[in-house]
């Protein structure tokens, strides 16, 4: 586990992502007081017999069915059990941790009304890195994913802990906790709100940021291998486009390629390069713009109370306000848009891979094979990239427009925000593999340059970092293993600075 984060003010997306990757999380005294104060409001609502959705009524289309005080604990438990309907592949460890972090953050606003012990139980799972099993499929919004986390607090469900699968009950015993008996509203709060999409989106932002760093570097390497014309990145020309992100990418490319003897030797040979080379700043800059906008939205969501109902007022005059704060339309729309942007960046990467392996345009040995004919080199790696681009095209269809009607017409508009974040993460999986293939192909192309001219100092640093981990390819091993190792590289920081 890495260094700790104390939640006093709302968490940022970076802090949620840090917890997802292993950082410890705790609440300040002020946050714990807000949680306790909100719990007091719920208890006052129950004591005064004030009708409140999900506190002393059914949920969904059953919102007008009043539940007797003696049944409130059973109502909370039943909500968790009935909402735990997830199916299919499990969310990854980091994804579940992100959802838990965002859930704790939501409770710490002080409008949900769960007891502090519920929050402490979630924090204990994070501290122990005891990760509930959460199926990725089966939710139109948020309910099922969070219900599977809540199951573990009740001693049900399953976790991954210390390398093995254990029951929720066994996990709690190991951690020294008794299963929780949920009180009024706690079952609803544990499955409610937008922490699921906010947590997953925070993690997607971190991965997108790293991918953007690497995409700039890898595209510069390909540009150099294909003897691109640096005039395309001229600062004066790019400055005529009113896009700071576009200009910033152009500046990074110029810094990466500064001092390249390969490019100097080919300067002026072509009037202009194909778009997959000269439009790198335009596409990468546009993705950066989408990234920045999505980051602002996720931070806003994390700063918002998204429970339904929220509880406000005083112990003498408590209020439970039913609204639609759990509907994550804005964050879902942005996850859809960022997914499209990342898919386009990856599609452009595949086009550059194709140019390197195609001897008609590359000036390099066919398919970057060390011994063409006997060896196929990167021929089929480009096929794999094409397949992943095609899958991203299918995934990029907006989840926000999927619609649907649930709960007997009560939930008659669905925004599918969490599915939007989940498919964004899948698009990122594919995009990382595509950029990894381009990275390997670029390193291979450097090995096959015939003139013996020097690479730019910064691209040379990256080339050497790749070759330290992955040797030149000679059709002597499965190329898939090299792609996985390259992907491991791009999950970390770029081993080069970009100058001033």
N, C-alpha and C positions, 0 to 999 in steps of 0.2 A: 504494500500500500504506500502511496506517495503522500506528500505533505497535506495538511488539513485545511479546510475551509470552514469558517464560522459564519453561519447565516444570521445576519442582523437585518440588513436591507435585502430586498429581493435579489435572488441569484441572477447573474448574467448567464448568457448562453455558454460563455467560456468556462464559467465555474461549474455548470451542469456537466459539460463535456469532460472537465477535469475529474469530477466525481465518477463519471462513467468509466474513465480509464484507470481509476483506482484511488483517487484522492479521498481522504476522510472528510466527512461532513458532520458538523454539530450545529446546534442552535444556540444563539445568545440568550441570556436571561430575558431580555426584552421580548424576543420572539416566543419564548416559552410562556411568558405572561400573556401575550396576545392569544396564544392557543388556549390557555386556561380560562381567560376571560370569555372567549367565544363559547367554551364549553358551559360556562355558567349561564349564558343566554339560552342555550338549548335546554338546560335543566329547568330554567324558569318557564320556558314555553310549555314544557311537559307538565310542570306543576300547575300552571294556570289554565291548562286545557285549551290553549290556542291552537287552532288547526294549522298545521304546517306540512307542506309537501314532503313526504319521505321521512318525516319525523314521527308523525302519528297518523299518516295516511299511507295508502298503497302508492305505487309508483307507476309512471307511464299512464296508460288508459285507466288505471285503478286509482288515480289521484284523488277521486272523490269518495273513496271507501275509507271510512274512519277506523283506525285500529285502536283497540282498547289498551290502556296503560300496561296491563299485565302481559301484553303481547309484543311490546316494543323491542325487547331483546330478540325475540324470535323473528320479528320483521327484519331487523338488521342482519341477522345471520342468514335468513332466507334470501335476502337480496344478493349477498355474496355468492351463495351456493347456486342460485338460479342464473346469475350472470356469468359464471365461469364456464363458458361454452366454447372457448377457443379450440381450434383444431390446427393440424398441420405442423410444419416446421417450427421449432422453437426460436424465439428471439435470442440473440447472442447475449453473453454475459454483460458486455458494455452497454447494450441497448436496455436491458432490464435495469441496470444500475442507473442509467439516465432517467428512466421513468420514475424510479423510486425517489431520486434526488428532486425531480420536478414536483412530485407529489408532496414531499416534505416541505418544499418551498411554498406550495399552494396553501397547505395547512398553516404555515407560519405567518401568513397574512393576517390571520385572526378573524376569519369570517366563516369558517367551516363548522366548528363546533365539536370536533373530536377531542377526546381526552389527551392530555400530554403523554400518557402511557402508550397510546397508539402511535404517536409520532416517534417516541423513543424506541418502540419495537421496530419500526422501519429503519431508524438509524442504526440499530443493532445489527440488522441484516447487512447493511452497508459496511459497518465496521468489521464484521466477521467475513465479509465477502461470501456470504451465504445467499446464493442467487436463485430465486424462485424460477421454476419452469413456466414459461409464458408462451403458449402457442401464438404464432404470428397472425393466423387467419381467424376470421369469424366475427369481426367487429365492423360496424358501419361508422363507428366514431371512436369510442374510448372504453366502453364498458367491460368487455371481456378481458382485455389485457390486464387492466388494473384489478379485476376480480381474482385472477389467478395469483397475483401478488398477495392480495388480501387473504386468500385461502391459507397461506402458510402461517399467517398470524393467528389463525384459528386452529392450528395443528393439523391442517389438511393439506392436500396438494403435495408437490414434490419440489425439491431444490437440488442444485449442484453445489456441493460443499467439499472442499479439500480433495477434489478430484474424483468424487463419487456421487452417485445419485442416492438421495435419502428422502424419506417421507418428511412432510412438514412437521409431524409430531416428533420424529427422531431428531430433526434439526433443532427444534426448540429445546428439547431435553439437553442436547449437546451444548447449546448456548446458555443453558441455565434459566430458561423462561417457561412459564406456564402458558398454555394457549389462552388467548384473549376471549373474554365474553363481551361481545359488542353491546354497547348501550344505544339509546335512541339516536338516530341519524348517522351513526358511525358507519353502518353498512353502506348507506347511500354515498356518504362522503368518500369512502374508500374506492368506489367505482366511478366517481363523478369527475367532471371538470375536464380541462385540457392538458393536464400534466403528461399524458401519454404522448400526444403529438408534440408538445413542447420539448420533452426530453429527447425524443427521437430526432426532432429537427435540430436540436443543439448539437447532437452527435454528428448529424449530417453536415452541419456547418463546419465543424472541425475537419472532417474528412474532405469537404470541398475546398477549404482553404489550403490544405496540404496538397491536394491534387492540382490546384491552380499554380502553386509554386513550382511543382515538378513539370507541369505542362509547359510553362514558359521555358524552362531549362531544356526539356527534351525536344521541343519544337525548334529551339535554337540549334541544337546538335544536328537535327535533320536538315535545317536550313543550310548549315555549313556543309554537310555532306553532299547536298544537292547544288552547291555553288550558287546560292541565292544572291540576289542583287540588293545590297544594303541600302540603296537609295529608297527602297520601300519603307524603311523605318526612319527616314529623315525627320528630325524633330520639328522642323518648320512645317513640313507637309502634314505630319500627324497633328500638329497644333491647330490646324485649320478645322479639325473636327472638334466640336465642343464637348469633349469627353475626357475628363481627367484620368479615368481608368485606362482608356485607350492609349493616352500619352504615356502613362506610367508603364504599361506593358512594352511600348516601343522603347522607352529608356532602358528597361531591363534587358531587352534583346540586344540593344546596342552595346550595353556593358558586357553581356555574356560573349558577344562576338568580337569585341575589341581585340585587335592584335592578331586576327586570323590570317595566316599566310594563304590558306586555302581560298578564302573569299577575296583576298587581294589579287590573287592570280586570275580569278574569274571575273573581276569587275568589268562591267561594260559589255560582256559577251552577249547578253540578252537585253531586249528593250524592257521586258517585265516578266516576272515569274508567274506561275499559276497561282490561283487564289489560295490554295491550301498553304502556300508559303507567304505571300505578300499580305494576306488578310489576317495573319495571326494576331496583331494588336487589336483589330476590329472585333474578332470573335472572342478572344480571351478577355478583352476589355469589357465587352457586353456581359459576359458571364460574371465578371467581377462586380459590375453594377447590380446585377440580380442578387449576387451573394450579399452585398452590402445592404440592399433593401430587405432581404429576408432576415438578416441578422438583426436589424432594427425591429422587425415585427416579432421575432422570437423573444427578444429582450422585453418588448412591450407586453407580450403574453405572460412571461414569467413575472412581470410586475403587477399583473392583474389578478384579482380574485375570480376564479372561474367555477366555483361551486354553485349548485342549484339545489335548494335555496341558499342564499347567504343569510347570516344572522347578524343583526345590528341592534342598537338600542341600549337599554339598561336592564338590570335585573328586574326592576319594577315595571318596565315597559319594553319588553323584548319584541323584536319583529323578525319574522322569517319572510324574506322577499323572494318569490319565485320569478325567474326571468329566464334568459337564454344564454347566460354567460358560459355555459359548458359547450356551446356551439363554437367550434374553432374555424369559422369560415375564413378569416383573414390569414391565419397561419397555414391552413390547408391550400388556399389559393397560391400562396407564396411557395409552398413545397412543390406544388405542381409546376409552377413557373421555373423554379430552380432546377427541377428534374429535366425539363425541356432544355434549359441552358447547358447543363452538364452533358446531356445526350448530344447536343450539337458540338460541343468541344471535343467529345470523344469521336464523333463522326469525322471531324476534320483531321484528327490524329490518324485515323485509319486511312484517309486519303494520302497522307504523307507516307505512311508505311507502304502503300501500294506504289508510290513513285520511287521509293528506294529499291523495291524488289523487282521492278519492271525495267529490264535492260533497254527498252526502247526510249526511256526518258532519264534513266538514272546515271548513265555513264559508268556503271558499276557491274561486276559480274552478275549474271542472271540469278535472281532470287537470293543474292548475297551468299551463295554457296561457295564453300572453300574449294570444292571440286565439282563444278557444274556438270550435270549429267549423272555422275555417280551419286552426287549429293543433291538434295532438294533445298537445302538451306532453309530460308524463311518463307518458302512458297506457301506452306499450309498454315503457318502462323498468321499470315495475312488473311487466309480463309477464316481462321478463328476470330480475328478482329471484325471481319465483315459480319459474322454471325452475331457477335455481341452488339454491334451497331444496330443490326436488325431487331434484336430483342429490345434494345433501348427505345427504338422507334415505337414498338408496341407498348412498352411500359410508359412512355411519355404521354399517352392519352390521359387527359385530366380526370383524376378521381373526383374532383369537385362537382362534375356534371353527372355523376353516376345516378343520383337520385335514389328513389325507393320510398316505400311507406311501411312503417312499423308501428307496433303497439296500438292496433285497432284505430288507426287514423289519428291518434294523439301525436305521434312523432311523424308528421307528414312532410317534413323536409329534412333531408340528410345531406351533410356536406362532405362526409367521408375524409375528414382531415387526417386521422391516423393512417388510413390506407395510403393517402398521398405521401406521408412521410416514409412509410415502409417501402413504397415503390421508388422513392427518391434514393433510399439507401441501396436498393437493388441496382438502380441505374449507376450509382457510385461504384458498386462492386464491379460492374461491367466496364465502366470508364477506367478504373484503376488497372484492370487487366489490359485494356487497349493501349493505354499510355505506357504500361510496362513492356508490351511488345514493341512499341515504337522505340523505347529506350534501348532494348536489346538490339533491335535492327540498326539503330544509329551507331551503337558501339561496334557492331559487326562491320558496318559501312566504313567506319574510320580505319579498321584493320585492312580493308580492301582498297583504300585510296591508292592510286598508282603513282602519283607524283612525289610522294614523300614530303609534302608540305606540312608545316606546323599547324596544329589546331590553335584556336584561341586559348589563352591561358585558363580561362574559367571553364570552358567546355572540356578542356583537357583534364582539369581536376575531377570533373564528373565522370569522364571516361575512365580515368584511373580508379576511381571509387567503384565503378561497376566491375572492372576487370579484377579488382582485388577479391571480389566475391564470386564472379561468374566468368569463366574463361571463354576464349573464342570458340565459336560453335563450328563443329566439323561433321555434323550428322553422326556423332559418336555417342549420343545419349538422348534420352527423351527431352525434347525441347520444352515440354510442359513444366518440367521441374525448374528450368531456368526462368520461365515466366513467373512462377510462384516466388522464386527468390528475388526477382526484380520487383515484384509487387511488395515484398517485405521491405525493400529499399525505399520505395516511394511512400510507405506508411510513416517513415521517419523524416527528419528535416533534410533539406537540400544542403549538400556539403560544399556550398559555394556562396560567397556574398555577391551582391549585385552592384557594388560600387556606391558612390554618393547618390 
